[in-house]
Amino acid sequence: MVKAVVMPKLGQSEETVKIVHWRKQLGETVAKGDILFEIETDKAVLEVESFYAGTLLKIIAGEGVTVPVQTTVAFVGDPGEAVPEVVVPPLPRSEVRSPRTEAKEPLTRPALRDTLSGGERARKQNPSPLPGERVPDEGGEGGGLFPPQPTFRESPPPVFKISPRAAKLAKESVIDPTRIVGTGPSGRIVERDVKQYLEAQGYGRLRITPTAKKLAAREGINLLSLAPKEDGSQIAVADIDGLLAERPKPMTRMRQIIARRLTESYTHAPHFFVTVSADVTELESLRAELKAQGASYTLTDFILKAAALALEQFPLVNSTSDGDSIRWHSKIHLGLAVALEQGLVVPVIREANELTLAEIHARAQELTAKARAGQLTPADMTGSTFTISNLGMMDVENFTAIINPGESAILAVSSGAKQPVVRNDQVVIRSMMKMTLSSDHRLIDGALAARFLNSIRQTLEEISLWQRSI
Amino acid sequence: MAAFDIVVIGAGPGGYPAAIRAAQLGASVALVEKEELGGTCLNWGCIPTKTLIASSELFARIKSAGAMGLHVDNASFDYAAMVDRKDQVVQKLRNGVKQLLKANGVAVFQGSASFQSRNRIQVDPAGSGAETVVLAAGKTIISAGTASAMPAFLPRHERVVESRGFLNLRVLPATTLVLGGGIIGCEFACMLAQLGVQVTMVELLDDIIAVADADVRRELRRHMEKTLGIRILTGVTLEEITADDRRVRGRAGQENLEADLLLVALGRKPVTSSLKLENAGLAPNERGFFDVDAYGRTNVATIYAVGDVTGGPLLAHLATSQGLVAAENACGRYLHKNETVVPNCIFTTPEIGTVGLGEQEAQQQGRKIKTGKYLMGALGKALAIGEPIGFVKWVADAETDQLLGAHAIGPHATDIIAEAAVAIRAELTAADLAHTIHAHPTLAEAWMEAAHVLLGEPIHSAPPRKGTKSA
């Protein structure tokens, strides 16, 4: 029986979702639980499993298509079964993503392994745009901050004429014929031109092993672009492999999203940095004490709690600005940066100011575990109003973080380390931990940032407060 | 004190070519050897064993010559005469090395070398009554080689011998236990079996010659067991070994074994204990071998190591290649070792020649390959010479058809592997090889036919079900 595959509702905030990759092809057998396709939200790339077993009979929403949640995107059933007619519902204008996102599609194609096709290849490898080449639109996504960029229409390639014999010789020689000047009728390249070109370029001196040549031909490498070996030996497979290894490859989708969001934040929000050193000697002792009693908290738990308190005290830090207006967020939702092998994710602890330290600890543990298992939903990752990035376990002195888009500040927490410090005119050894606040300077002045950060520091150092509250 | 630009320790196939090359490059060279010029290879390894094996193989062929229409009645052999011939061959080659060294102006010092410091080498003449000499060395090349391992659990008795001890025997035992199914164990086992000795082999691992390609191993084991009548016990240890004046005894699993002789072939260990390495600041690895860089240097920049003492495959030709590179670098040149393609020849019956990537190795690397195999039994020349045994096999990259490995077992496999080594080093594709005209009728044609098979277009064999295997 034919079953409709419906785009799942991922969280409160996601109304539309973009399909970026179909893992299953049309006609392929699908088992229950198999990954059918990958979707992209503005936070992450997620995999969608099949609820049914059968054959993928029809894909309604292809790759690159954005659809509302709860929409039918495909049908699974027995081979040969009739499939109902469905069209992708048109999206409201505002829901359609900017062309820039859509234009990313070529990245799905493996950069290696594509074949040599003369002029196209030459243009692709040329870093500066040639006449007629599409210049990527660098405008921000839905930004409105920059005037619209001019876009260039794809014009037909320049006239390139070559005789079949000349083309064959160029292909056999594994060279790029577009660089040859033709002397035939109306500039057509004839065999004689290729021969002269090869001679002029010193092709005869080129020494290459048969497999290396074959590999170069397959990978579209122009042999004349290869530098001769210093020791006079033949160009070997290892040399070609070296070149291929240096070819740009597409980043994972997750990294692409990270790149886009960080660039957006760092270029739109003028970052202002301020650093303090918190004395965590007593907090460390308290932690050890609590641990001995069977309640183990992380330093991050304390910092989260302290930050929530400070955000209550300084509502401006829990606001955002687009440069024209200020929006205050009534809820304090703390983002917690979690490093994964593939990149960073920021799950959100909601209404952290309403939670006790124990509750914050439980929530942070739960979200971190989910993140490591790759089970975070978009809802888990949306809505944060302030973020904490703790690199304490990485043995760092100090660092600055980039503000998470949609927020106004981020706290970068470094490693606690024993330092000689002056207390009552005596040099004593204390555990000091540096924290650097990055804030959106459009909204947050230096003095505010300093007061806010010092409030967090004081809370962390106020050991009686913690003793009372636990 | 005599001073030399370069002192080479050990005159085996790594050391003496290094000495000659360094002398050719204008260096003053001293070569220190505690035993015989030519080292293990020439005196107690490759050359003497291959000389004896040539005799045993010829004898085996004579006995089976009836199949070729030749009647040789009462064929017999005189083992002592075979040993004499072996000694003559060795003597002749040894003299050749001596002449070469002399002609190149290499000063040969007879005695045992040890380091006084990183650039002082003491030579103690062993028993000749000559005085101890100290050599000042600019650079040193260590090519001290290896000796058979004789673990402590083995009784020290004249009936328990390793390969070198065996070569000194002038009488053949009637029965032999071979401990160790590696290359040396298998070569000796085949030779002995051809001379009528009852051979039982005990190997700890699951198969003999673990380094060889699985197809090749299977073929070899079949011939050793079925044709030569060797008893092969694998995956079992030989325990409770005792030796007395009459027999050697041991227990393999539940079974008690006994024989006239126990031939020990359990691998080889480096000969470095007498070198006083600590005086030079040399630090061999935990197995006692020297780790060297791509230029052959040890942890001491002026001291190079080549051959068996570097712990790689124990091959004379590899040692020579390394010796030449080290000599060039010690003379101020800048040469990289190139050891990506090293052929390995095994003189069992049938012979084995192998070079480059094996099928199982490729699978372990997760590399996609194709293979092409051609049976010697389908080749005119193999039938004509009465040895339609074994096969050749190519391993090639699945995408480019680049020839990556070659494995041959059968008549003259050790000779025909040379073509494969050249083809692989030159990075030829299977098509290049298949379209190279091979003389007919020769055994080397098998490579061309196997390349055709790999490409899925065999001429002299039935089209394969599927020549492509994916790793």
Interface residues (C-beta under 8 A of the other chain):
Chain A: T209 P210 T211 A212 K214 L215 R218 Q234 A236 V237
Chain B: D397 E399 T400 D401 Q402 L403 A426 E427 L428 T429 D432
